[in-house]
Amino acid sequence: MFWKDEGYLLHKNNYDENSIIIEAFTLNHGKSTGIVYGGASRKLKKNFQIGNKISLNSKSKGENKIGYFTVELIKPIAPTYFEDKKRSICILSASSILKILLPDRQINKNIYLSFDTMFNNLHLDNWIISYIHWELFLIKELGFDVNLNIKKNIKLNNNSIEINGKIFNIPKILFNSINNANKTQIREALEFNRSLIMENFILPNQLRFPLSRNLLEKYYN
């Protein structure tokens, strides 16, 4: 089975002395895992920074078998922000959330394109607002929309929402287009998004919330 696609590197692990196993979120094949021979070599390992945009050629014996990737770098996202702790943690946070929440090999071009746009907006002054709205979009695409009463255990009332018997205030920043939000407004929005992710995905599925996402939030305390 062969395919070629573009994607973003979400995770990597050492496989042997010279090779790695990577997880990538691709445009046309969803989240995919494969072995990269030579990926740990001095020549190639700089290409495998979490968040980098890559081109993948995949070869496997079957749809449910782990494949082998040959990889070329399209855009070095992570190295651009090595000196910027907030943006670097943002890249790790977004990548970790996708790794945890996305099912394997399930195509979702809307999520991919929103992820692509959010990363392309990291150079902007209001990049954190773009990230906050990206999280909300992801939550919606995965089945939970704060604007719609789509489940029996969810009630939207004024500026608060009830989820699983708990009341959460919806931050004003999510009702209005604010380009110059202060630290308090940003923290409130990040806390609200975290609550949605925890209540709807992490806790029900006994997952571990990403450390990098907690670190991002702490920057706005």
C-alpha positions as CSV (number, residue, x, y, z in Angstrom):
1,M,0.0,0.0,0.0
2,F,1.5,3.3,-1.1
3,W,0.5,6.9,-0.7
4,K,2.0,10.4,-0.7
5,D,0.7,13.3,1.4
6,E,1.6,16.5,3.3
7,G,1.3,16.8,7.0
8,Y,2.5,18.1,10.4
9,L,4.8,16.2,12.8
10,L,2.9,15.6,16.0
11,H,5.1,13.1,17.9
12,K,8.3,11.1,17.6
13,N,10.0,8.2,19.4
14,N,13.3,6.5,19.0
15,Y,12.9,3.1,17.2
16,D,16.5,2.0,17.1
17,E,19.9,3.6,17.1
18,N,19.3,5.3,13.8
19,S,15.6,5.3,13.2
20,I,12.4,6.9,14.7
21,I,8.7,6.3,14.8
22,I,6.6,9.3,14.0
23,E,3.0,10.4,14.2
24,A,1.9,12.9,11.6
25,F,-1.4,14.6,10.9
26,T,-1.9,14.5,7.1
27,L,-4.3,16.2,4.8
28,N,-5.7,13.2,3.0
29,H,-4.9,10.3,5.3
30,G,-5.6,11.7,8.8
31,K,-3.3,10.9,11.7
32,S,-0.7,8.3,10.6
33,T,2.2,6.4,12.2
34,G,5.3,5.2,10.5
35,I,8.9,4.3,10.8
36,V,11.5,6.6,9.4
37,Y,14.8,4.9,8.7
38,G,17.7,7.2,9.4
39,G,15.4,9.7,11.1
40,A,17.7,9.9,14.1
41,S,20.8,10.5,12.1
42,R,22.7,13.7,12.6
43,K,21.9,14.7,9.0
44,L,18.1,14.3,9.2
45,K,17.1,14.7,12.9
46,K,16.9,18.5,12.6
47,N,13.9,18.0,10.2
48,F,11.9,16.1,12.9
49,Q,11.0,18.9,15.2
50,I,7.4,18.8,16.5
51,G,5.2,21.0,14.4
52,N,7.3,21.0,11.3
53,K,5.4,20.7,8.0
54,I,6.6,17.6,6.0
55,S,6.0,15.6,2.9
56,L,5.5,11.9,3.4
57,N,5.8,8.9,1.2
58,S,4.2,5.9,2.9
59,K,4.7,2.2,2.2
60,S,3.0,-0.5,4.2
61,K,1.7,-4.1,3.9
62,G,-1.8,-3.2,4.8
63,E,-4.2,-0.5,6.0
64,N,-3.9,-1.5,9.6
65,K,-0.1,-2.2,9.5
66,I,2.5,0.3,10.6
67,G,4.2,1.7,7.5
68,Y,7.5,3.1,6.6
69,F,7.9,6.8,5.7
70,T,10.3,8.7,3.6
71,V,10.1,12.3,4.7
72,E,11.1,15.6,3.2
73,L,10.8,19.0,5.0
74,I,8.3,21.4,3.6
75,K,8.4,24.2,6.2
76,P,10.5,24.3,9.5
77,I,7.8,25.7,11.8
78,A,9.4,24.9,15.1
79,P,12.9,26.3,14.6
80,T,11.3,29.7,13.6
81,Y,10.2,30.1,17.2
82,F,13.0,28.4,19.2
83,E,13.7,31.8,20.9
84,D,10.0,32.4,21.7
85,K,8.9,30.3,24.7
86,K,5.2,31.1,24.4
87,R,5.0,30.3,20.7
88,S,7.1,27.2,21.1
89,I,4.8,25.9,23.8
90,C,1.8,26.7,21.6
91,I,3.2,24.5,18.9
92,L,3.8,21.7,21.3
93,S,0.3,22.2,22.9
94,A,-1.6,22.1,19.6
95,S,0.4,19.1,18.3
96,S,-0.1,17.2,21.6
97,I,-3.9,17.9,21.6
98,L,-4.2,16.5,18.1
99,K,-2.1,13.5,18.9
100,I,-4.4,12.7,21.9
101,L,-7.8,13.5,20.5
102,L,-7.6,12.4,16.8
103,P,-8.4,8.8,15.9
104,D,-5.9,7.1,13.6
105,R,-6.4,7.3,9.9
106,Q,-9.6,9.3,10.1
107,I,-9.6,12.1,7.5
108,N,-10.7,15.6,8.6
109,K,-9.6,18.2,6.2
110,N,-11.4,21.0,8.1
111,I,-9.3,20.3,11.2
112,Y,-6.2,20.0,9.0
113,L,-6.8,23.3,7.2
114,S,-7.6,25.1,10.5
115,F,-4.4,23.8,12.0
116,D,-2.5,24.9,9.0
117,T,-4.0,28.4,9.2
118,M,-3.3,28.7,12.9
119,F,0.3,27.8,12.5
120,N,0.6,30.3,9.6
121,N,-0.8,33.0,12.0
122,L,1.9,32.5,14.7
123,H,3.9,35.4,13.4
124,L,1.0,37.8,14.1
125,D,0.8,39.9,17.3
126,N,-2.5,38.4,18.2
127,W,-1.5,34.8,17.5
128,I,-2.8,33.6,20.9
129,I,-6.4,34.7,19.9
130,S,-6.0,32.6,16.7
131,Y,-4.9,29.7,18.9
132,I,-7.9,30.1,21.3
133,H,-10.4,30.1,18.4
134,W,-8.6,27.1,16.8
135,E,-9.2,25.1,20.0
136,L,-12.9,26.0,19.9
137,F,-13.1,25.0,16.3
138,L,-11.4,21.7,17.0
139,I,-13.8,21.0,19.9
140,K,-16.7,21.7,17.5
141,E,-15.4,19.5,14.8
142,L,-15.0,16.7,17.3
143,G,-18.6,16.9,18.2
144,F,-19.2,19.6,20.8
145,D,-20.4,23.1,19.9
146,V,-20.8,25.6,22.7
147,N,-23.3,27.5,20.5
148,L,-25.7,24.6,20.1
149,N,-27.7,22.6,22.7
150,I,-27.0,19.3,21.0
151,K,-26.8,17.0,24.1
152,K,-29.2,16.4,27.0
153,N,-26.6,17.2,29.6
154,I,-25.7,20.6,28.1
155,K,-27.6,23.8,28.7
156,L,-26.7,27.2,27.4
157,N,-28.0,30.0,29.6
158,N,-26.9,33.7,29.3
159,N,-23.1,33.7,29.5
160,S,-22.7,30.3,31.1
161,I,-22.9,26.7,30.1
162,E,-23.7,23.5,32.0
163,I,-21.7,20.4,31.2
164,N,-22.1,17.2,33.2
165,G,-23.8,19.1,36.1
166,K,-21.0,21.7,36.2
167,I,-21.4,25.4,35.4
168,F,-18.8,27.2,33.3
169,N,-18.8,30.9,32.5
170,I,-18.2,31.7,28.8
171,P,-15.4,34.3,28.5
172,K,-16.4,37.6,26.8
173,I,-13.4,37.2,24.5
174,L,-15.3,34.4,22.8
175,F,-18.4,36.6,22.1
176,N,-16.5,39.5,20.7
177,S,-13.7,39.9,18.2
178,I,-10.9,41.2,20.5
179,N,-7.5,41.6,18.9
180,N,-5.7,43.2,21.9
181,A,-7.0,41.0,24.8
182,N,-5.2,41.3,28.2
183,K,-3.6,38.5,30.1
184,T,-6.7,38.0,32.3
185,Q,-9.0,37.7,29.3
186,I,-6.6,35.3,27.6
187,R,-6.3,33.1,30.7
188,E,-10.1,32.9,31.1
189,A,-10.5,31.8,27.5
190,L,-7.8,29.2,27.8
191,E,-9.3,27.9,31.1
192,F,-12.7,27.7,29.5
193,N,-11.4,25.7,26.5
194,R,-9.5,23.4,28.9
195,S,-12.7,22.7,30.8
196,L,-14.5,21.8,27.5
197,I,-11.7,19.5,26.5
198,M,-11.5,17.9,29.9
199,E,-15.2,17.3,30.3
200,N,-16.0,16.1,26.8
201,F,-12.9,14.2,25.8
202,I,-10.2,13.7,28.5
203,L,-12.2,12.6,31.5
204,P,-14.7,10.3,29.7
205,N,-11.9,8.5,27.8
206,Q,-9.4,8.5,30.7
207,L,-6.8,10.4,28.7
208,R,-3.9,12.6,30.0
209,F,-4.2,16.3,29.4
210,P,-1.0,17.6,27.7
211,L,1.6,19.1,29.9
212,S,2.5,21.6,27.2
213,R,-1.1,22.9,27.2
214,N,-0.9,23.5,31.0
215,L,2.4,25.4,30.5
216,L,0.9,27.6,27.9
217,E,-1.9,28.6,30.3
218,K,0.6,29.3,33.1
219,Y,2.2,32.0,30.9
220,Y,-1.0,34.1,31.3
221,N,-1.3,33.7,35.1
